[in-house]
Amino acid sequence: MEVKIEKSWAEILRNEFEKDYFKSIVSYLKQEIASGITIYPKGSGIFKAFDSTPFDQVKVVILGQDPYHGEGQAHGLSFSVPVGIAQPPSLQNIFKELRDDLGIPLPDSGNLERWANEGVFLLNSILTVRAGIPASHSKIGWSQFTDVVIRELSTRRDGVVFMLWGNFARGKRDLIDQEKHLILEAAHPSPLARGAFFGCRHFSKANDYLVKRGDKPVDWRL
């Protein structure tokens, strides 16, 4: 089975696409769609994070859990929503922290494609979801696949910033070589964390680290 994905990622992950667990994911999704179940994101959006940020261009990883499950929200980038869709509360809090950290005004749109083009890999650990049912695809094998993605970045690259927000993302810490990369941890930006995310200053810390390494900082403006 051929998976359509950006060529650098396709090369690195090609063995995964031939494994039984991945074929089971594809079969499961096809069966759900055939039975009339709506799945987000649609079609090519499943691998949008990969297509938007080639492997050798990744500077920062922001790890989410699974896609938004509301109509029109998910488009394949963690925490992002398409232009014209209302910003979810977690994303609003991310923008507030960005404003307080770097003085960047709150954007009108929640579309983070510009970040992806700047080298911010917006990866959800689970790449699909049933409409209206959060975490509905959390057991079909996606985490096995995205754990490989994180390990490959850790092993093959140097000096990547990993932003781990909330307990789920923090649970991926052991996949990352902290001698080679910068790991930034914070509470989840969800309002349920009661503001514990605020003050983490991850955006400035990421850029400081990149600059010290001689890399170009991320332009976080949207």
N, C-alpha and C positions, 0 to 999 in steps of 0.2 A: 504494500500500500504506500502510495506517495503522499507525503504531507507537504503542502505548499507553505513554505516559510523562508524568510530571508536567507540568502545563500551561505553566509558565514555560520549562522546558527544551524542550518541544515547539515553542513559538513560536520560540525562538532557533535550534533545530536543524532546523526543518521542511524547509529546502532540502536538507540532507544526506540526509534520508530518501528524497528523490526522485532522488538521483544513482545512476548505474549501479553504482558500487562497493558502495553500501549494499544495493541490490537483490540484488547478487551474494552478499553476506553472508547475507541472509535465505534465498535460494535454496539456498545451500550447507547451512545449518543444517537446513532442511526436508528436504533429500535425506538427510542423515545420520540424522535422526530416523526418516524413513520406512524406512531400511535397517536399523533396529534398534539403532543406535549410541546409547549413553547420553551425554547432554551435561549439563554442569553450568555454572552453576546452572540450575535448572528454570524454565521459563516466565517468569512475571513477575519472577523474581529477577534476570534479565539486566539490567534497568534499575533495580534497587533503590536503588543509590547516588543516582540522579537523583530517584527518587520520595521518598527520605528527606530530601534536602537541596535544596530549591528554589534556583534560580539566585541570587536576591538575598539568600539567607541563608548563602551559602558564606563562611566565615571562614578556614578552613584546608583545604588539599588534601593528603591523604596518598596518594601514587601507588604503586600496586602493579603487578606485571607481568601475571599472569593468575590466574584463580581456582584455588583448591585443587582437586585432581583426585580426592580420595578421597570415598567415599560419605558423604553427609550433611554434608560440610564447607562447600562453597561456598553462599553465599546472597546474593551480589551486592554485598558490601561488602569492599573490599580489607583483607586480613589478618584479617577477622572470621570467626567460626564461630558457628553457632546454639547456643542454650542446650542443654546436655547433651552437646555434642561436645567431646572433649579438645582442649586448647589446643595448636596446633602450636608447634614450637620457636621460630620467629621471633616469634610473638605472645607467648610467654612472655618473650622478651628485651625486647620492647617494654614489657611490664608491669614488668619489673625496672628499666628505665631510668626509667619513670614514677614508680616508688617512690623511686628514688634522687634524682630531680630534684625532685619535688613532695611526697614523703612519703606518697603515696597507697598504701594497702595493696594487695597483690596480689589481684585479683578472682578469684572462683570461676568465673565464666563468661567465655568469650572472645567473647561477643556484643557488638559495638561499635555497636549501633543507637542507644544513648544518645548516643554521640559524634556520629553522623550527625544526630540531632535538635538537637544543640548547634551545628550549623553546620560540622561536619567532613565534607568531601566525600571519601568513601573510594572512590576511583576506581581500577579496574584498567585498564591500557592495552589489554588484551585481555579481552573481556567474557565469553567462553565457553571451554570446554575439553572434550575427550573424557575420559570416565571413565578414570582410571588412566594417562593419557598427558599429562604436563606440556607446555605450549607447543604443543599439537597444533593450536590454532587461531591461531597467531601469524602465519600468512601469508594469512589469508582477508580481510583488510581492516580489522580492528578498529582497528589503530593509526592508520590514516588518519582514522577517525571520532573517536577520542579525542584525537588531536592537535588537531583542530578544537575540541573541547570545551575543551582547555587554552588555546588561542588566544583563544577567545571570553571565557573568564574573564579572561584577561590584558588584553584590549582593552576590555571593557565594564565591568569592575569595577576598584575601587581598594583597595589595602591588604589584599590576600589573602596569607596565609602559605602558601607551597608547601614541603612537606617532601619532599625527594628523597633516598631511601635506596637506596644501591647504584648501580652503574654504569648499569644500565638506566634507572632514574628520572633520574639525573643527565644522561642523554642528551637529556632533554626541556627542559633549561634554556633553550635558545635560543628556545623557544616563548613564554617568559615575559618581560615587560617588567620588568626589575629596578629601573627607576626608579619604578615604581608599586607594586611588591609586594616582600615579603620572601621571599627564597629561602634555605632552610636545607638544607644538604647533609650527609650522613653516610654511613658504611658501611651495608651492608644489615644488618638485625637477625638474619639467619640465623646459626646457630652456625658456618657455614663461614667467616664473616668473623673468627672467632677473637676475638670481644669488641671489635672496633674500633668498633662502634656505641655502646658504653657511654660515658657521659660527654658525649654530644652536647648534652644539656639542651634539646632542641628544644621540649619542652612549656612550660617556663618562658619560653624566648625568644619563643615564639609569643604567649603571654599578655602578656608585657611590651610587645611591639610593638602588640598590639591595644589595650591600655590607654592607651598613649601617643597612639594615634590617637583616643582617646575612645570606643572600642568596648568592648562587654562581653567579658571574657575567657571562654575555654572552660572549662566545668566538666568536668575530665577524669575525675572519679569515675564508676565503673560500678556 
